[in-house]
Amino acid sequence: MATARVLGKLRRDTRGAVATEYGLLVVLAVIAVMLAISALGQTNYDIWRNVAAKVTAAT
């Protein structure tokens, strides 16, 4: 009987749901930032590789 009462209380308790939702939002934001940095990093690398090739060709 006590176990059923405890499980009922846990089922109605939503305090942890908000923290979980915020945690998921933070994870999604971090993934988005990592993808953006990765894409910009590759573009930046390509730009500097072209600059280096032009400087090498000019000397």
N, C-alpha and C positions, 0 to 999 in steps of 0.2 A: 504494500500500500504506500509506504513512504517513497519507494522508488518511482511509482507512478506520479506522485505529487511533485517530486523533484523534476522529473522529465517534463511535466506540464508547465512548471515554472520556467524551465529552460526554453521551451518552445515559444512561450509568450515574451521572453526577454529579447529585445531588439537592440540593446545598447551596443553590442559588438558588431552589428550589421553596419552601422555608420562608419566605424573605424575600418572595417573591411572594405567598404566602398571607397573610402579615401585612399586606402592602400592600393587598391586596383587603379585608381586614377593616377596616383603617383607613378606606378609601374608603367602605365601607358604613356605618361608624359616623358619618362626617362627613355623609353624605347623610341619615341618620336624624336627626341633630341639626339639620340645615338645615330639614328638613321640620317638625320639632317647633317650631322657632323661628318658622317661617313661619305655622304654624297658631296658635300662641300670640300672635304679633304681630297677626294679624287680629282675634282675640278682644279683645286689649288695646285696639286701635284702636276697635273697636265700643263697648267700655265707656266709653272717654273721650269718644267722640263723643256718646253718650247723656248723660253728665254735663254736657258743654258745652251741649247743647241744653236740659237742665233748668235750668242756671244762667242761660242767656240768657232762657228763658221766665219765670223767677222775678224777673228784674230789670226 
